[in-house]
Amino acid sequence: MESSIDWDEMFEYLPGMVVELKERPGVTYEIDCYEAMLVPPVWLVGDPRPRYPHELTILSRQAIQTCDLELHASLA
């Protein structure tokens, strides 16, 4: 079974990243979520409609948590 999900794109547009709309330079948004099963898939905080990745420029990749993992005591 082949998946139609673009995993590379999904992990490129992570929640918390700061992006700019290419059509409105200087207007920045934080990515709220990436919904792989929706077209377009990228939802932005404060923007009422989802966006395609080609509409966005990634400005910041800092402070992004991709999943909650606890450090095991034996690894600390």
Contact map, one row per residue, 1 for C-alpha under 8 A:
1110000000000000000000000000000000000000000000000000000000000000000000000000
1111000000000000000000000000000000000000000000000000000000000000000000000000
1111100000000000000000000000000000000000000000000000000000000000000000000000
0111110000000000000000000000000000000000000000000000000000000000000000000000
0011111000000000000000000000000000011000000000000000000000000000000000000000
0001111111000000000000000000000000010000000000000000000000000000000000000000
0000111111100000000000000000000000000000000000000000000000000000000000000000
0000011111110000000000000000000000000000000000000000000000000000000000000000
0000011111111000000000000000000000000000000000000000000000000000000000000000
0000011111111100000000000000000001010000000000000000000000000000000000000000
0000001111111100000000000000000000000000000000000000000000000000000000000000
0000000111111100000000000000000000000000000000000000000000000000000000000000
0000000011111110100000000000001001000000010000000000100000000000000000000000
0000000001111111100000000000001011000000000000000000000000000001010000000000
0000000000001111100000000000011111000000000000000000000000000001000000000000
0000000000000111110000000000011100000000000000000000000000000011000000000000
0000000000001111111000000000011000000000000000000000000001111101000000000000
0000000000000001111100000001111000000000000000000000000001111000000000000000
0000000000000000111110000001111000000000000000000000000111110000000000000000
0000000000000000011111011111100000000000000000000000000111100000000000000000
0000000000000000001111111111100000000000000000000000001110000000000000000000
0000000000000000000111111000000000000000000000000000001110000000000000000000
0000000000000000000011111000000000000000000000000000001000000000000000000000
0000000000000000000111111110000000000000000000000000000000000000000000000000
0000000000000000000111111110000000000000000000000000000000000000000000000000
0000000000000000000110011111000000000000000000000000000000000000000000000000
0000000000000000000110011111100000000000000000000000000000000000000000000000
0000000000000000011110000111110000000000000000000000000000000000000000000000
0000000000000000011110000011111000000000000111100000000000000000000000000000
0000000000000011111000000001111100000000000110000000000000000000000000000000
0000000000001111111000000000111111000000011110000000000000000000000000000000
0000000000000011000000000000011111000000011110000000000000000000000000000000
0000000000000110000000000000001111100000011100000000000000000000000000000000
0000000001001110000000000000001111110000111000000000000000000000000000000000
0000000000000000000000000000000011111100111000000000000000000000000000000000
0000110001000000000000000000000001111110100000000000000000000000000000000000
0000100000000000000000000000000000111110100000000000000000000000000000000000
0000000000000000000000000000000000111111100000000000000000000000000000000000
0000000000000000000000000000000000011111100000000001000000000000000000000000
0000000000000000000000000000000000000111110000000111000000000000000000000000
0000000000000000000000000000000001111111111000000111100000000000000000000000
0000000000001000000000000000001111100001111100000111100000000000000000000000
0000000000000000000000000000001111100000111110101110000000000000000000000000
0000000000000000000000000000111110000000011111111110000000000000000000000000
0000000000000000000000000000111100000000001111100000000000000000000000000000
0000000000000000000000000000100000000000000111110000000000000000000000000000
0000000000000000000000000000100000000000001111111100000000000000000000000000
0000000000000000000000000000000000000000000101111100000000000000000000000000
0000000000000000000000000000000000000000001100111110000000000000000000000000
0000000000000000000000000000000000000001111100111111000000000000000000000000
0000000000000000000000000000000000000001111100001111101100000000000000000000
0000000000000000000000000000000000000011110000000111111100000000000000000000
0000000000001000000000000000000000000000110000000011111100000000000000000000
0000000000000000000000000000000000000000000000000001111110000000000000000000
0000000000000000000011100000000000000000000000000011111110000000000000000000
0000000000000000001111000000000000000000000000000011111111000000000000000000
0000000000000000001111000000000000000000000000000000011111100000000000000000
0000000000000000111100000000000000000000000000000000000111111000000000000000
0000000000000000111100000000000000000000000000000000000011111000000000000000
0000000000000000111000000000000000000000000000000000000001111100000000000000
0000000000000000110000000000000000000000000000000000000001111111000000000000
0000000000000000100000000000000000000000000000000000000000011111000000000000
0000000000000001000000000000000000000000000000000000000000001111100000000000
0000000000000111100000000000000000000000000000000000000000001111110000000000
0000000000000000000000000000000000000000000000000000000000000011111100000000
0000000000000100000000000000000000000000000000000000000000000001111100000000
0000000000000000000000000000000000000000000000000000000000000000111110000000
0000000000000000000000000000000000000000000000000000000000000000111111000000
0000000000000000000000000000000000000000000000000000000000000000001111100000
0000000000000000000000000000000000000000000000000000000000000000000111110000
0000000000000000000000000000000000000000000000000000000000000000000011111011
0000000000000000000000000000000000000000000000000000000000000000000001111111
0000000000000000000000000000000000000000000000000000000000000000000000111111
0000000000000000000000000000000000000000000000000000000000000000000000011111
0000000000000000000000000000000000000000000000000000000000000000000000111111
0000000000000000000000000000000000000000000000000000000000000000000000111111
